[in-house]
Amino acid sequence: MEYLPKDPGILVSAVNMLLRDEEFDTLESLCFHFNKEPEEIKSYLLEHDFVYDEEQKQFRPVGYK
């Protein structure tokens, strides 16, 4: 993957896949690779009702447990 998608649903899927498949071990390392700030991605996805779960290392819908 050369860049992160802009569509929120596809972005969540791509980030979660890259973290799950251990391409990157942290959100920070993933963001560094794509020249993005972690807070930029977190706030963008929060606007679209996704929140980052540090323990699970993935974005989930707000309110999902």
N, C-alpha and C positions, 0 to 999 in steps of 0.2 A: 504494500500500500504506500503510495507516494505522498498522500495528503489525507487529512481527516475530512470526512464529509460535513457539509453544512446542515443538512436536514437533521433535526433533533433525534428522530427515531432511528435513523441509519447511523448517526454518530454514537448513540448509546450502544447499539448493536456492535459497531466496529470497536469501540473502546473496550467493552466487556469481553469481546472475543480476543482481542490482543492481550488483555490481562489474564484471561482464563487460560489461554493456550501458552502462557508463559513467554510470549514474545518480549514482554516487559514485566518486571517484577513489582513496579509501583506506578501509580498514576503520574508521579513526578518524572520518572524516567521516560515514560511514554510522551509526556508533554514536551520534555527537552528534545526528544528525537524529532518531533513535529514542529518545533519552535513555537510552542504555545505555553501560556502560563496555566497551571492547574486551576487557579481561582477563576480564570477566564472561562474555562470549560465548565467548571462547577456552577458558576453563576448563570451561564447561558442555558445549561440543562435544567437548573432550578426554575428558570422562567418557563420551562416547558414541562414542569412537574416531575422532574427526576432528581434524585438526591444521591450523593455518593456514600456508600457504606464502606467505611475504612476496614472493618473486620472481614467483610466478604470480598473486598477489592472489586466492587462493581457498582454500577449505577442501577438504581431501582426506582419504581414509581413512588412518589411521595405517599407516605402512609402504608407502604407494603411492609409486612413483617414476616 
